[in-house]
Amino acid sequence: MNIRILVADDEALIRSGLRAILDAEDDLAVVGEATTGAEVLPLVRRLRPDVVLMDVRMPDVDGIQATRSVVETLVDPPRVVVVTTFENDEYVYAALRAGASGFLLKRSRPEEMVQAIRLVVHGDSLLFPAAIRNLAARHGTREARLPSALTEREAEVLRLMATGLSNAEIAGRLYVSPETVKTHVGNVLGKLGARDRTQAVIAAYESGFITPG
């Protein structure tokens, strides 16, 4: 089954470029385009995409507000991937805090964009560059938000999640099965109250449990 994608960007050239890249893949299909943030939620409800590629800066309603409305309004929201020009953008960090599953730079190579979409659909997180890790740490309160109920193995899995490793890659590092890692990841998300791996990693940086470096 194809991965259904909604592209949200106010620039027609960007939308057409993304559509050309994604529609060239056998397992990806662009099912709609939004030109403003205000159009995103109605289109998501109507088209039911698996992923929204969201420009962070749009007129009317920006990508942060649009992301929050999608994540908080819908029972089973699609994954949101923020697309931006600058990786050290405060808007990007705010969008991640609002519920986006990751972000891509507009200068990313086509194969990187395609791979990122496949990753987030399958529940994996995208690697945070140093700029975003530093933003998360700087915005943190340094209070111990992470529950002490995390086991030693769950804490180890969270640290590896923060490096962008998939479940299979974490399993290889820890010499356990991917199913065991999946269980640990589920436990981490549950204990942190995180919707997905990205939100768990943000919480880890904000709390000081993981430090940039």
C-alpha positions, 0 to 999 in steps of 0.5 A: 500500500502506498504511503499517502502524503500531503504537501503543505507549502505556500510556494508553488515551485516547492510544492511541484518539486516535492510532488515530482520527487515523491510521485517518482517512488513506487510506494509514495503518493502525493494525495493533496497540496495545501497552500496555507496552514489553515488549509492543512487540517481540513485536507488531512480530514478529507484525504487522510494522508499518512504523512504531512510535509509541512513548511514551517513558515506559511501565511495565515496559519504557520506550520507550528499552529497547523502541526499542533491542530493536526496532532491535538485535534485528530484521534489518529493523526498523520506523521508531520515532517517539517520542511525548512530552510535553516536547521537552527530555526527556532520555528523548527524546534517549536514545531517539534514541540508541537508534535512534528515527528522530525524535520528536513532541510529544503536542500536535502537530497531527494533520496534523503527526503524519501528515506525520511518519510519511510522512517517516520511512517514506520515509527522511527525518528530522524537524527537531530542535528547539533543545532536542534539538540542544542535548542532542546537543551537550552529550552529545558528547565533542567528539572528531572522530568524523566521518571525514575521508573525508567529501567536501566535498559530503557534508559539505554534504549532512549539514549540510542533512540536519540542518535537516530538508530532504528529498532533493528539497529538498536537491537544489533547494538544491544544483542537482543531481538527487534521485538524486544527493542520495540517493547522497550521503546513502547515502555519508554514512550508510555512512561514519558507520555510521549506520542512518538520517538521524537517527542521522547528524545526532545524530553530527554534533551530538555530534562538534561538526561541527554546532553548535546555533544 
